[in-house]
Amino acid sequence: MGSLKIGVALWSLGNPGTFPEWEKLLDVAASTGVKAVQPWSVDEKKWKVVCALDPDRCATPKQRADVRKACEKRGLEISGFCAQLAGPTDLGGFGDDDTDVKSRVEKTIRALQMAVDIGSPIVTTHIGPIPEDAKNPIYGRFIKNIATVMKDADKRGGVFALETGQETATTLKRFIEDVGAKNLKVNYDPANMLKHGAVEGVKVLANYIVHTHAKDKHPKTGKPTVGQGDVPWDAYLGELKSIGYKGWFAIEDESEGHGLEILTGEGSVYQSIVSGRKFLENY
């Protein structure tokens, strides 16, 4: 068995709206053999997502303590949280100028506050495609909105990890440096970075990677099962080790049909996660 810290992006298995249902999902996650979960932590009306851990629902100190206790009871750590919101045309929408962007900023701040309260301060998200041209007005809106998030996060100890893939690693690095916040980091997804260079991106973003998603992309089917696609795992994991990365690998499989009733069937998301765990354990 290898040395990697292997978890699961919990929404791969479902995203229940009540805490008792969420605890049942933890049981499913634990049965896959992983050692950590990364829970989803926001409602999103556009996708009709009602999340048990939305910071406005999981709001009291007791409720937040219960989240950690539920994981500890099952021998699971929390690698971080995902506070993915939707803009009018793309994921995140932090560079948009619609009337809801302020509420997305404020919701993200509250999600980071909750993560800190629970004791696992990393929150990941796609903020939207960052323009390469820093003079683009959209770039300026990204800077303004993320700087607002980070003003609170840096003060409280929250770590906001931007997920890779919507722009090149070079553009993302420059953006992080332009914001200039100490806790603005990266959640690295190698499958998302195949079009930009999965290994090369690690080299560029080396100083900022604090969390990763373990996901693949089959060249014909697009299936994300780890070890069955185009991600060059030997080179990718070797590069992560060379930069000293010791964080989590949260297996993510967003294939269609997450309902618990189909989780254990052949070719299911459940089996994909188990397969991915076994593959990563070789490293």
C-alpha positions in Angstrom: 0.0 0.0 0.0 1.2 3.5 -0.9 1.5 6.7 1.1 -1.1 8.9 -0.6 -3.9 10.4 1.5 -7.1 9.2 -0.3 -10.5 10.7 0.2 -13.7 11.2 -1.8 -15.5 14.3 -3.1 -18.7 13.4 -1.2 -21.1 14.8 -3.8 -20.0 12.1 -6.1 -22.2 9.8 -4.0 -25.1 12.2 -3.6 -25.9 15.5 -2.0 -28.7 15.2 0.5 -30.6 18.1 2.0 -30.9 16.9 5.6 -28.3 16.0 8.2 -29.6 12.4 8.9 -29.5 11.7 5.1 -26.0 13.2 5.0 -24.9 10.9 7.8 -26.1 7.9 5.8 -24.0 9.1 2.9 -21.0 9.2 5.2 -21.6 5.5 5.9 -21.5 4.8 2.1 -18.3 6.8 1.8 -16.6 5.0 4.7 -17.5 1.7 3.1 -15.5 2.6 0.0 -12.3 2.4 2.1 -11.3 6.1 1.8 -10.0 8.0 4.8 -11.6 11.4 4.2 -14.5 13.2 2.7 -14.8 16.6 1.0 -18.5 17.6 1.5 -20.5 20.0 -0.7 -21.4 23.0 1.4 -23.8 25.4 -0.4 -27.3 25.5 -1.8 -27.5 26.4 -5.5 -31.0 27.3 -6.9 -29.9 27.1 -10.5 -29.1 23.4 -10.1 -31.9 22.8 -7.5 -29.4 21.8 -4.9 -30.4 21.8 -1.3 -27.4 21.1 0.8 -27.5 19.9 4.4 -24.3 21.7 5.1 -25.2 25.1 3.6 -23.7 27.6 6.1 -27.2 29.2 6.5 -28.7 25.8 7.5 -25.7 24.4 9.3 -25.4 27.6 11.3 -25.1 26.9 15.1 -21.9 25.9 16.9 -23.6 22.5 17.8 -24.6 21.8 14.3 -21.1 22.5 13.1 -19.6 20.4 15.9 -21.9 17.6 14.9 -20.5 17.6 11.4 -17.0 16.8 12.6 -18.3 14.3 15.2 -20.2 12.4 12.5 -17.1 12.1 10.4 -14.9 11.1 13.4 -17.4 8.4 14.4 -16.8 6.8 11.1 -13.1 7.2 11.1 -13.2 9.9 8.4 -11.3 13.2 8.2 -12.6 16.2 6.3 -10.1 17.2 3.6 -12.0 20.4 2.9 -15.4 21.6 1.6 -16.7 22.6 -1.9 -18.8 25.8 -2.1 -19.5 25.7 -5.8 -22.0 28.4 -7.0 -23.3 29.2 -10.4 -23.1 32.4 -12.3 -25.5 33.4 -15.1 -23.4 31.7 -17.8 -20.7 29.7 -16.1 -19.5 28.1 -12.9 -18.7 30.6 -10.2 -19.6 33.8 -12.0 -17.2 35.9 -9.8 -16.3 38.0 -12.8 -19.8 38.7 -13.8 -21.7 42.0 -13.1 -25.2 40.5 -12.5 -27.3 41.5 -9.6 -26.5 38.2 -7.7 -22.7 38.4 -7.7 -22.7 40.1 -4.3 -24.8 37.3 -2.8 -22.3 34.7 -4.2 -19.4 36.6 -2.6 -21.2 36.8 0.7 -22.3 33.1 0.6 -18.7 32.1 -0.1 -17.5 34.1 2.9 -20.0 32.3 5.1 -18.9 28.9 3.7 -15.3 29.7 4.6 -16.3 30.8 8.0 -18.2 27.5 8.6 -15.2 25.5 7.3 -12.9 27.3 9.8 -15.5 26.6 12.6 -15.6 22.9 11.8 -11.8 22.7 11.8 -11.1 22.0 8.1 -10.5 25.4 6.6 -10.0 24.6 2.9 -12.9 25.5 0.6 -12.6 24.8 -3.1 -14.6 26.1 -6.1 -14.5 27.1 -9.7 -14.8 30.9 -9.7 -15.3 31.2 -13.5 -12.9 31.5 -16.5 -10.3 34.2 -15.7 -9.3 36.2 -18.8 -5.7 36.1 -19.9 -5.8 39.9 -20.5 -5.4 41.6 -17.2 -6.8 44.8 -18.7 -10.1 43.1 -19.5 -12.9 44.6 -17.3 -13.9 41.0 -16.3 -10.4 40.5 -14.8 -10.9 43.5 -12.7 -14.2 42.2 -11.4 -12.6 38.9 -10.5 -9.9 40.7 -8.6 -12.4 42.9 -6.7 -14.8 40.0 -5.7 -12.1 37.5 -4.7 -10.2 40.2 -2.8 -13.5 40.8 -0.8 -13.7 37.1 0.0 -10.1 36.9 1.0 -10.2 39.9 3.3 -12.4 37.9 5.6 -10.8 34.5 4.9 -7.3 35.7 5.7 -8.5 37.3 8.9 -10.2 34.1 10.1 -7.9 31.5 8.7 -10.0 30.2 5.9 -8.2 28.8 2.8 -9.9 29.5 -0.5 -8.6 27.0 -3.1 -9.4 27.8 -6.7 -10.0 24.8 -8.9 -7.9 24.4 -12.0 -9.1 24.0 -15.6 -11.1 27.1 -16.6 -7.9 28.9 -17.6 -4.2 28.1 -18.0 -2.0 27.5 -15.0 0.0 30.6 -15.9 -3.1 32.8 -15.9 -4.3 31.3 -12.6 -0.9 31.9 -11.0 -0.8 35.5 -12.1 -4.3 36.1 -10.8 -3.5 34.7 -7.4 -0.4 36.9 -7.2 -2.4 39.9 -8.3 -5.0 39.4 -5.6 -2.1 39.1 -3.1 -3.9 37.2 -0.3 -1.9 34.8 1.8 -4.6 32.1 1.9 -5.7 32.2 -1.7 -4.5 28.8 -3.0 -5.2 26.0 -5.6 -7.3 22.8 -5.8 -5.6 20.9 -8.5 -7.6 18.6 -10.8 -5.4 16.8 -13.4 -8.3 15.8 -15.6 -9.4 19.4 -15.9 -5.9 20.3 -16.8 -5.3 17.8 -19.6 -6.0 20.4 -22.2 -3.4 22.7 -20.6 -0.9 20.1 -19.5 -1.6 18.2 -16.3 2.0 17.8 -15.3 3.3 21.2 -16.5 0.5 22.9 -14.5 1.8 21.4 -11.2 5.2 23.0 -11.9 3.7 26.4 -12.5 1.3 26.3 -9.5 3.6 24.4 -7.1 3.6 27.1 -4.4 -0.2 27.2 -4.2 -1.5 23.6 -4.3 -3.2 22.7 -1.0 -5.8 20.1 -2.1 -6.4 17.9 -5.2 -9.2 16.1 -6.9 -8.4 12.7 -8.2 -10.2 12.3 -11.5 -9.4 10.9 -15.0 -10.9 11.2 -18.4 -11.2 8.2 -20.7 -10.4 9.3 -24.3 -13.5 7.7 -25.8 -16.2 7.7 -23.1 -15.0 10.6 -20.9 -15.5 8.3 -17.9 -13.7 9.8 -14.9 -12.6 6.6 -13.1 -9.0 7.1 -11.8 -6.4 5.1 -13.7 -8.6 4.5 -16.7 -8.1 7.6 -18.8 -5.5 10.0 -20.2 -4.1 11.5 -17.0 -0.4 10.5 -16.9 -0.5 9.3 -13.3 3.1 8.3 -12.9 4.4 11.6 -14.1 1.7 13.7 -12.4 2.1 12.1 -8.9 5.8 12.2 -9.3 5.7 15.9 -9.9 3.4 16.4 -6.9 5.8 14.5 -4.7 8.8 16.5 -6.1 7.2 19.8 -4.9 6.5 18.3 -1.5 2.7 18.0 -1.7 1.4 15.9 1.2 -2.3 16.8 1.0 -5.4 14.9 0.1 -6.5 13.3 -3.2 -10.3 13.5 -3.2 -11.6 11.1 -5.8 -14.3 12.8 -7.8 -16.8 11.1 -10.1 -19.7 13.2 -11.3 -21.1 10.6 -13.7 -24.9 10.7 -14.2 -27.1 8.9 -11.8 -25.9 9.5 -8.2 -28.9 8.0 -6.5 -28.1 5.6 -3.6 -30.2 2.9 -5.2 -27.7 2.4 -8.0 -24.4 3.0 -6.1 -23.3 -0.6 -5.8 -24.0 -1.9 -9.3 -21.4 -2.8 -11.9 -20.0 0.4 -13.5 -21.6 2.6 -10.8 -20.1 5.6 -9.2 -19.5 3.6 -6.0 -17.4 1.0 -7.9 -15.6 3.8 -9.7 -14.5 5.3 -6.4 -13.4 1.9 -5.0 -11.5 1.2 -8.2 -9.8 4.7 -8.0 -8.9 4.1 -4.4 -7.2 0.8 -5.2 -5.3 2.4 -8.1 -4.0 5.2 -6.0 -3.0 2.9 -3.2 -0.3 1.6 -5.5 1.5 4.9 -5.1 
